[in-house]
Amino acid sequence: MVLLDFETILKANLQRMKDFGLNSYIIEDFTEKLKKVYNGETGFIDFKYVSELSKEDIIDLKDLRFQLDYDSTISKEISKKIALIKLNGGLGTSMGLDKAKTLLKIKDHFTFLDIILKQVFYLREKTQTPIPLLFMNSFNTSEDTLNYPGVYGLNQKLNLPEAFIQNQIPRIEKETLLPIGDGKSSKDWCPPGHGDVFLVLYSSGLLDKFLEKGIEYIFLSNGDNLGAIYEPSILAYMIEEDLDFISEVTLKTPADIKGGILYRNRISQRIELLETAQVPPENKKDFEDTTRFKDFNINNLWVNIKSLKELLLKESLSLPLIVNPKHIDGREILQLESAMGSAISKFTKAKIIRVPRTRFAPVKKCNDLLVKRSDAYILTEKYALVPNPELQKEPVVHLSKDYEKISDFEQLFLVIPSLVKCHSFTIEGKFKFDIPVKIEKNVSLNNPTDQIIKISEYLQNHHVQNITL
């Protein structure tokens, strides 16, 4: 229970933000969220307002009128109107990383950043257009990214920056809602979620710079999703239909039942986003019901810059609150965030496009990393990371905590096993993969000891069904 009055709480947080020189837009947004939490809001969405989407809300990518290659005449023309933005603020702390996650090697000795750069260079070559690519960094990842080979001067032909930094807000104590620490440590601050991207683009003047250069649309995607390449067919559809906002979804698998969903609000009749963190505990099963919600939002967004600017000139964006609880140095703290996909509710001319799984290849944990590094995924000519055509189904991998941190993962996976014929792969305990092996169908390994077992020695002494050399 919060015992302090709101004015005291607000004053302390405002002082922290003003001392740091934060702009009025983020201060106003944070103040609004802080007041909601003080008044007892949890960020949960009442499920009585959640209804399924209609068939008219969603169109399949394959059904779009234009099916365009990069080098088609239409593609070359409309590509002058697009800017690409990659969200690059994550450190990957759940994987034990302390630098930008996109510095991690993901495929064929390439890092995420290497592949993202290859994607845009290939795109520019084919469209003969200097399509800008900008990274939205956090205060934690900015230096890493800007110093990475190939990033500096990335957009010099259009005189645009390579990156911009998202805002930061105070982390607050759960019990008092006061800012933690003295503001001098990075632990005292957090990014306000990727919903902040729209405020940053507006307050930094980038929206105006885009428009001055004839750029009218932006395509946003996560830095760790290497399947999210620019798709001119979607932009052509957006222009033809005069849309403000497009969100991409894909069909759920057993691995993504917790993925955020788009739904129709029973009251406002607007399309809205529901993230896992916003689902009341009693409605988890409803949320994960794939018969009701068979698609999930993959955070590939297309936004009309003029429409976004008009909206921000008229009103505060005020995206739905997400309360993210954390433990910092033994204390319970809260991070007040928002998701960029929730902006779909602010636009009347919004549409959902169902895309194939090839446009969604994120890495959130070492389980994902193993699959993406294996032969279950390949790089295409366009440098998109996609499932291997020989793959019958996405491998479901479960690794014990021994593999949770990247340093441990790489010590134990000296050689990545073949997973192209794997259905499920579960490991409990420490096994060192020191030789190439093929995992097929369903395999479980269990090492109850604290000792590391080399897979080469283990296979000499044990017959394990569906593991071959």
C-alpha positions as CSV (number, residue, x, y, z in Angstrom):
1,M,0.0,0.0,0.0
2,V,1.3,3.5,-0.9
3,L,1.2,5.7,2.1
4,L,2.6,8.9,0.7
5,D,0.3,11.5,-1.0
6,F,0.5,11.8,-4.8
7,E,2.0,15.3,-4.8
8,T,5.0,14.1,-2.7
9,I,5.5,11.2,-5.0
10,L,5.1,13.3,-8.2
11,K,7.5,16.0,-6.9
12,A,10.3,13.5,-6.2
13,N,9.9,11.9,-9.6
14,L,9.6,15.2,-11.5
15,Q,12.8,16.5,-9.8
16,R,14.7,13.4,-10.8
17,M,13.5,13.7,-14.4
18,K,14.2,17.5,-14.6
19,D,17.6,17.1,-13.1
20,F,18.4,14.7,-15.9
21,G,17.1,17.1,-18.5
22,L,14.3,14.9,-19.9
23,N,11.9,16.6,-22.3
24,S,8.3,17.6,-21.5
25,Y,6.8,14.9,-23.7
26,I,8.2,12.0,-21.7
27,I,7.7,13.8,-18.4
28,E,4.0,14.2,-19.2
29,D,3.7,10.6,-20.3
30,F,5.4,9.2,-17.2
31,T,3.3,11.5,-15.0
32,E,0.1,10.1,-16.5
33,K,1.3,6.5,-15.9
34,L,2.4,7.2,-12.4
35,K,-1.0,8.7,-11.5
36,K,-2.7,5.6,-12.8
37,V,-0.5,3.3,-10.6
38,Y,-1.1,5.5,-7.6
39,N,-4.9,5.2,-8.2
40,G,-4.6,1.4,-8.1
41,E,-4.3,0.6,-11.8
42,T,-2.3,-2.6,-12.4
43,G,-2.1,-2.5,-16.2
44,F,-4.5,-5.5,-16.4
45,I,-7.1,-5.3,-19.1
46,D,-10.7,-6.3,-18.1
47,F,-11.4,-9.3,-20.3
48,K,-15.1,-8.4,-20.6
49,Y,-14.0,-5.8,-23.2
50,V,-12.1,-8.4,-25.3
51,S,-13.8,-9.8,-28.3
52,E,-12.4,-11.7,-31.3
53,L,-11.5,-9.9,-34.5
54,S,-13.7,-10.3,-37.6
55,K,-12.5,-11.8,-40.9
56,E,-12.6,-8.3,-42.4
57,D,-10.0,-7.1,-39.9
58,I,-7.3,-9.4,-41.3
59,I,-5.9,-9.9,-44.8
60,D,-3.3,-12.5,-45.7
61,L,0.0,-11.3,-47.2
62,K,-0.5,-13.7,-50.1
63,D,-3.8,-12.1,-51.0
64,L,-2.5,-8.6,-51.4
65,R,-3.0,-7.2,-55.0
66,F,0.6,-6.4,-55.4
67,Q,3.2,-9.1,-55.0
68,L,6.4,-7.2,-55.5
69,D,10.1,-8.0,-55.8
70,Y,12.7,-5.4,-54.7
71,D,13.7,-4.5,-58.2
72,S,10.2,-4.1,-59.7
73,T,9.3,-0.7,-61.1
74,I,6.6,-0.1,-58.5
75,S,8.9,-1.2,-55.7
76,K,11.7,1.2,-56.8
77,E,9.2,4.0,-56.8
78,I,7.5,3.5,-53.5
79,S,10.7,2.6,-51.7
80,K,11.6,6.3,-51.8
81,K,8.8,6.8,-49.3
82,I,10.0,4.4,-46.5
83,A,12.4,4.5,-43.6
84,L,13.3,1.4,-41.6
85,I,13.6,1.5,-37.8
86,K,15.1,-1.4,-35.7
87,L,14.4,-1.5,-32.0
88,N,17.9,-2.0,-30.5
89,G,17.5,-1.1,-26.8
90,G,17.7,-4.6,-25.3
91,L,20.7,-5.9,-23.4
92,G,19.5,-9.5,-23.3
93,T,20.0,-9.7,-19.5
94,S,18.0,-12.8,-19.3
95,M,20.8,-14.5,-21.4
96,G,23.5,-13.0,-19.2
97,L,24.5,-10.3,-21.6
98,D,25.7,-6.8,-20.6
99,K,25.9,-5.3,-24.1
100,A,23.4,-4.9,-26.9
101,K,21.9,-8.2,-27.8
102,T,22.4,-7.5,-31.5
103,L,26.2,-7.9,-31.0
104,L,25.6,-11.6,-30.4
105,K,26.7,-14.0,-33.1
106,I,23.6,-15.6,-34.5
107,K,24.4,-17.3,-37.9
108,D,27.5,-18.3,-39.9
109,H,29.7,-16.2,-37.6
110,F,27.5,-13.1,-38.3
111,T,26.0,-11.0,-35.5
112,F,22.5,-9.7,-35.6
113,L,23.9,-6.3,-36.6
114,D,26.0,-7.8,-39.4
115,I,22.9,-9.4,-40.9
116,I,20.7,-6.3,-40.4
117,L,23.3,-4.3,-42.3
118,K,23.5,-6.9,-45.1
119,Q,19.7,-6.8,-45.4
120,V,19.6,-3.0,-45.9
121,F,22.6,-3.0,-48.3
122,Y,21.0,-5.7,-50.4
123,L,17.7,-3.8,-50.4
124,R,19.4,-0.5,-51.5
125,E,21.2,-2.3,-54.3
126,K,18.0,-3.9,-55.7
127,T,15.8,-0.8,-55.3
128,Q,18.5,1.6,-56.3
129,T,17.3,3.8,-53.4
130,P,19.3,4.9,-50.3
131,I,16.5,3.6,-48.0
132,P,17.4,4.9,-44.5
133,L,17.9,2.4,-41.6
134,L,17.8,3.9,-38.1
135,F,18.4,2.1,-34.8
136,M,16.4,3.1,-31.7
137,N,19.0,2.5,-28.9
138,S,18.6,2.7,-25.2
139,F,21.2,4.5,-23.0
140,N,22.6,1.0,-22.4
141,T,23.2,0.1,-26.1
142,S,23.9,3.4,-27.9
143,E,27.7,3.3,-27.6
144,D,27.9,-0.3,-28.6
145,T,25.8,0.2,-31.7
146,L,27.4,3.5,-33.0
147,N,30.9,2.0,-32.6
148,Y,30.0,-1.1,-34.6
149,P,31.7,-1.4,-38.0
150,G,29.3,-0.3,-40.8
151,V,26.9,1.7,-38.7
152,Y,28.6,5.1,-38.8
153,G,27.5,7.1,-41.8
154,L,24.9,4.5,-42.7
155,N,22.4,7.2,-43.8
156,Q,24.8,10.0,-44.9
157,K,23.3,10.1,-48.5
158,L,20.1,11.4,-47.0
159,N,21.8,13.4,-44.2
160,L,20.0,11.4,-41.5
161,P,21.4,10.0,-38.3
162,E,22.2,6.3,-37.9
163,A,20.4,6.1,-34.6
164,F,18.5,7.9,-31.9
165,I,18.1,7.1,-28.2
166,Q,14.9,6.3,-26.6
167,N,13.9,8.1,-23.4
168,Q,14.6,6.9,-19.9
169,I,12.5,7.1,-16.9
170,P,13.0,6.5,-13.1
171,R,12.6,3.1,-11.7
172,I,10.3,3.4,-8.8
173,E,9.9,1.5,-5.5
174,K,6.8,-0.7,-5.5
175,E,5.8,0.3,-1.9
176,T,6.4,4.1,-2.1
177,L,6.4,4.9,-5.9
178,L,9.5,7.0,-5.2
179,P,12.4,6.9,-7.5
180,I,15.2,4.5,-6.4
181,G,18.8,5.5,-5.8
182,D,20.1,9.0,-6.4
183,G,19.8,9.0,-10.2
184,K,23.6,8.6,-10.8
185,S,23.5,4.9,-11.5
186,S,22.1,3.2,-14.6
187,K,20.2,0.9,-12.2
188,D,18.1,3.9,-11.2
189,W,16.7,4.2,-14.7
190,C,14.9,2.1,-17.3
191,P,13.6,2.5,-20.8
192,P,9.8,3.2,-20.9
193,G,9.1,0.3,-23.3
194,H,9.2,0.4,-27.0
195,G,5.9,2.4,-27.1
196,D,8.2,5.3,-26.5
197,V,9.4,5.2,-30.1
198,F,6.7,7.5,-31.3
199,L,7.4,10.2,-28.7
200,V,11.1,10.1,-29.5
201,L,10.6,10.4,-33.2
202,Y,8.3,13.4,-32.6
203,S,10.3,15.2,-30.0
204,S,13.6,14.7,-31.8
205,G,12.3,16.3,-35.0
206,L,12.9,13.1,-37.0
207,L,9.3,12.9,-38.2
208,D,9.7,16.3,-39.8
209,K,13.1,15.4,-41.3
210,F,11.5,12.3,-42.9
211,L,8.7,14.3,-44.4
212,E,11.1,16.9,-45.8
213,K,12.9,14.1,-47.7
214,G,9.7,12.7,-49.1
215,I,9.6,9.8,-46.6
216,E,6.0,9.2,-45.6
217,Y,6.1,5.7,-43.9
218,I,8.1,3.9,-41.4
219,F,8.5,0.1,-40.9
220,L,9.4,-0.8,-37.3
221,S,10.6,-4.2,-36.1
222,N,12.6,-5.8,-33.3
223,G,16.4,-5.9,-33.7
224,D,16.4,-9.6,-32.7
225,N,13.9,-10.6,-35.4
226,L,15.9,-11.2,-38.5
227,G,12.9,-12.4,-40.4
228,A,11.4,-8.9,-40.4
229,I,12.8,-7.6,-43.6
230,Y,11.2,-4.8,-45.7
231,E,8.2,-6.1,-47.8
232,P,7.3,-3.7,-50.6
233,S,4.0,-5.5,-51.2
234,I,2.8,-4.4,-47.7
235,L,3.8,-0.8,-48.4
236,A,2.0,-0.8,-51.7
237,Y,-1.1,-2.1,-50.0
238,M,-0.8,0.6,-47.3
239,I,-0.5,3.4,-49.9
240,E,-3.3,2.0,-52.1
241,E,-5.7,1.7,-49.2
242,D,-4.6,5.0,-47.6
243,L,-4.0,3.3,-44.2
244,D,-2.6,4.9,-41.1
245,F,-1.3,1.8,-39.4
246,I,-0.6,-1.9,-40.2
247,S,0.3,-4.6,-37.7
248,E,1.6,-8.0,-38.8
249,V,0.4,-11.2,-37.1
250,T,1.2,-14.8,-37.7
251,L,-0.4,-18.1,-36.6
252,K,0.4,-19.4,-33.1
253,T,2.3,-22.6,-32.5
254,P,2.7,-24.3,-29.1
255,A,5.8,-22.1,-28.5
256,D,3.9,-18.8,-28.8
257,I,0.6,-19.2,-26.9
258,K,1.8,-16.4,-24.6
259,G,2.3,-14.0,-27.5
260,G,0.4,-10.7,-27.5
261,I,-2.9,-10.7,-29.4
262,L,-4.9,-8.1,-31.2
263,Y,-8.6,-7.9,-30.4
264,R,-11.7,-5.8,-30.9
265,N,-12.7,-3.7,-27.9
266,R,-16.4,-4.3,-27.3
267,I,-17.0,-0.6,-26.2
268,S,-14.7,1.5,-28.4
269,Q,-14.9,-1.0,-31.4
270,R,-11.2,-0.1,-32.0
271,I,-8.6,-2.8,-32.6
272,E,-6.3,-3.0,-29.5
273,L,-3.3,-5.0,-28.4
274,L,-3.3,-7.2,-25.3
275,E,0.1,-8.2,-24.1
276,T,0.8,-11.1,-21.7
277,A,1.6,-8.7,-18.9
278,Q,-1.8,-7.1,-19.2
279,V,-3.8,-10.3,-18.8
280,P,-5.4,-10.9,-15.4
281,P,-4.3,-14.2,-13.9
282,E,-7.9,-15.6,-14.0
283,N,-8.0,-15.0,-17.8
284,K,-4.7,-16.7,-18.8
285,K,-6.5,-19.7,-20.3
286,D,-8.8,-17.5,-22.3
287,F,-5.8,-15.5,-23.6
288,E,-4.0,-18.7,-24.6
289,D,-7.1,-20.2,-26.3
290,T,-5.9,-20.7,-29.9
291,T,-9.5,-21.4,-31.1
292,R,-10.4,-17.8,-30.1
293,F,-7.1,-16.1,-30.8
294,K,-5.2,-18.1,-33.4
295,D,-2.8,-15.2,-34.4
296,F,-0.3,-13.3,-32.3
297,N,1.3,-9.9,-32.8
298,I,4.9,-10.1,-34.0
299,N,5.7,-6.4,-33.6
300,N,6.3,-5.7,-37.2
301,L,4.6,-2.4,-37.7
302,W,3.9,0.0,-40.6
303,V,3.0,3.6,-39.7
304,N,1.9,6.6,-41.8
305,I,4.1,9.4,-40.7
306,K,1.7,12.2,-41.6
307,S,-1.1,10.5,-39.6
308,L,1.2,9.9,-36.6
309,K,2.3,13.6,-36.6
310,E,-1.3,14.8,-36.9
311,L,-2.3,12.6,-33.9
312,L,0.6,13.8,-31.8
313,L,-0.2,17.4,-32.5
314,K,-3.8,16.9,-31.4
315,E,-3.4,14.9,-28.3
316,S,-1.1,12.9,-25.9
317,L,-0.4,9.5,-27.4
318,S,-1.3,7.9,-24.0
319,L,-0.7,4.3,-24.8
320,P,-2.0,1.6,-22.4
321,L,0.0,1.1,-19.2
322,I,2.2,-2.0,-18.7
323,V,3.5,-2.5,-15.2
324,N,6.7,-4.5,-15.2
325,P,7.8,-5.7,-11.8
326,K,11.5,-6.2,-11.2
327,H,13.9,-7.0,-8.4
328,I,16.9,-4.7,-8.1
329,D,19.4,-5.3,-5.4
330,G,16.9,-7.2,-3.3
331,R,14.2,-4.5,-3.6
332,E,10.8,-4.8,-5.4
333,I,10.6,-2.1,-8.0
334,L,8.3,-1.1,-10.9
335,Q,9.0,-0.1,-14.5
336,L,6.1,1.8,-16.1
337,E,6.1,0.9,-19.8
338,S,4.0,0.8,-23.0
339,A,4.1,-1.3,-26.2
340,M,4.4,0.3,-29.6
341,G,1.9,-2.2,-31.1
342,S,-0.8,-0.7,-28.8
343,A,-0.8,2.5,-30.9
344,I,-3.0,0.6,-33.4
345,S,-6.0,1.6,-31.2
346,K,-5.3,5.3,-31.9
347,F,-6.0,5.1,-35.6
348,T,-9.3,4.6,-37.4
349,K,-7.7,3.4,-40.7
350,A,-5.8,0.4,-39.3
351,K,-5.4,-3.1,-40.7
352,I,-3.9,-6.4,-39.7
353,I,-1.9,-8.5,-42.2
354,R,-1.4,-12.2,-41.5
355,V,2.1,-13.2,-42.6
356,P,4.0,-16.5,-42.8
357,R,6.3,-17.7,-40.0
358,T,9.3,-16.7,-42.1
359,R,8.8,-13.1,-40.9
360,F,9.2,-14.0,-37.3
361,A,12.5,-15.3,-36.0
362,P,13.2,-13.7,-32.6
363,V,15.8,-14.8,-30.0
364,K,14.7,-14.2,-26.4
365,K,16.5,-17.0,-24.7
366,C,19.3,-19.5,-25.3
367,N,16.7,-22.0,-26.3
368,D,15.9,-19.8,-29.3
369,L,19.5,-19.2,-30.0
370,L,20.2,-22.9,-30.3
371,V,17.5,-23.3,-32.9
372,K,18.5,-20.3,-34.9
373,R,22.2,-21.2,-35.0
374,S,21.4,-24.8,-36.1
375,D,20.5,-26.0,-39.6
376,A,16.8,-25.6,-38.7
377,Y,17.2,-22.0,-40.0
378,I,19.0,-20.5,-43.0
379,L,19.8,-17.1,-44.5
380,T,18.1,-16.3,-47.7
381,E,19.4,-14.3,-50.6
382,K,17.8,-11.2,-49.0
383,Y,19.6,-12.1,-45.7
384,A,16.4,-12.9,-43.9
385,L,16.7,-15.6,-41.3
386,V,14.0,-18.1,-42.1
387,P,13.1,-21.8,-41.4
388,N,14.9,-24.3,-43.5
389,P,12.6,-25.5,-46.3
390,E,13.4,-29.1,-45.2
391,L,12.0,-28.3,-41.7
392,Q,8.8,-30.2,-41.1
393,K,7.9,-28.4,-37.9
394,E,9.6,-25.8,-35.6
395,P,11.8,-27.7,-33.0
396,V,10.6,-27.1,-29.5
397,V,13.7,-26.9,-27.3
398,H,13.9,-26.9,-23.5
399,L,17.3,-26.4,-21.9
400,S,17.9,-26.5,-18.2
401,K,19.2,-23.5,-16.2
402,D,22.7,-24.8,-16.9
403,Y,22.4,-23.2,-20.4
404,E,20.6,-20.1,-19.4
405,K,23.5,-17.7,-19.6
406,I,25.3,-17.2,-22.9
407,S,28.7,-17.9,-21.4
408,D,27.5,-21.3,-20.1
409,F,25.6,-22.0,-23.3
410,E,28.7,-21.4,-25.5
411,Q,30.9,-23.5,-23.2
412,L,28.5,-26.4,-23.5
413,F,27.6,-26.0,-27.2
414,L,31.1,-26.1,-28.8
415,V,29.4,-27.6,-31.9
416,I,25.8,-26.9,-32.7
417,P,23.8,-30.1,-33.4
418,S,21.6,-30.6,-36.5
419,L,18.0,-29.9,-35.6
420,V,16.4,-29.8,-39.1
421,K,14.7,-33.2,-38.4
422,C,14.0,-32.5,-34.7
423,H,10.5,-32.2,-33.2
424,S,11.5,-31.6,-29.6
425,F,14.8,-31.6,-27.7
426,T,15.0,-31.4,-23.9
427,I,18.2,-31.3,-21.9
428,E,18.5,-31.5,-18.1
429,G,22.0,-31.1,-16.8
430,K,25.3,-30.4,-18.3
431,F,26.2,-32.0,-21.6
432,K,29.1,-30.7,-23.7
433,F,28.4,-31.0,-27.4
434,D,32.0,-31.4,-28.6
435,I,31.2,-33.3,-31.9
436,P,28.6,-32.9,-34.6
437,V,25.4,-34.9,-33.9
438,K,22.0,-35.1,-35.5
439,I,18.9,-34.8,-33.3
440,E,15.8,-36.3,-34.9
441,K,12.2,-36.5,-33.8
442,N,12.0,-36.3,-30.0
443,V,15.0,-36.5,-27.8
444,S,15.6,-36.0,-24.1
445,L,18.9,-36.1,-22.2
446,N,19.3,-36.1,-18.5
447,N,22.5,-35.7,-16.5
448,P,21.6,-35.7,-12.7
449,T,25.2,-35.0,-11.6
450,D,27.1,-31.7,-11.3
451,Q,29.8,-33.0,-13.7
452,I,29.9,-32.0,-17.4
453,I,29.4,-35.0,-19.7
454,K,30.9,-34.8,-23.2
455,I,28.4,-35.9,-25.7
456,S,31.1,-37.8,-27.6
457,E,31.8,-40.0,-24.6
458,Y,28.2,-40.3,-23.6
459,L,27.2,-41.7,-27.1
460,Q,30.0,-44.3,-26.9
461,N,28.5,-45.7,-23.7
462,H,24.8,-45.2,-24.3
463,H,22.5,-45.8,-27.1
464,V,20.2,-42.8,-27.4
465,Q,17.4,-43.2,-29.9
466,N,17.2,-40.5,-32.5
467,I,20.8,-39.1,-32.0
468,T,23.2,-40.0,-34.7
469,L,26.7,-38.9,-35.6
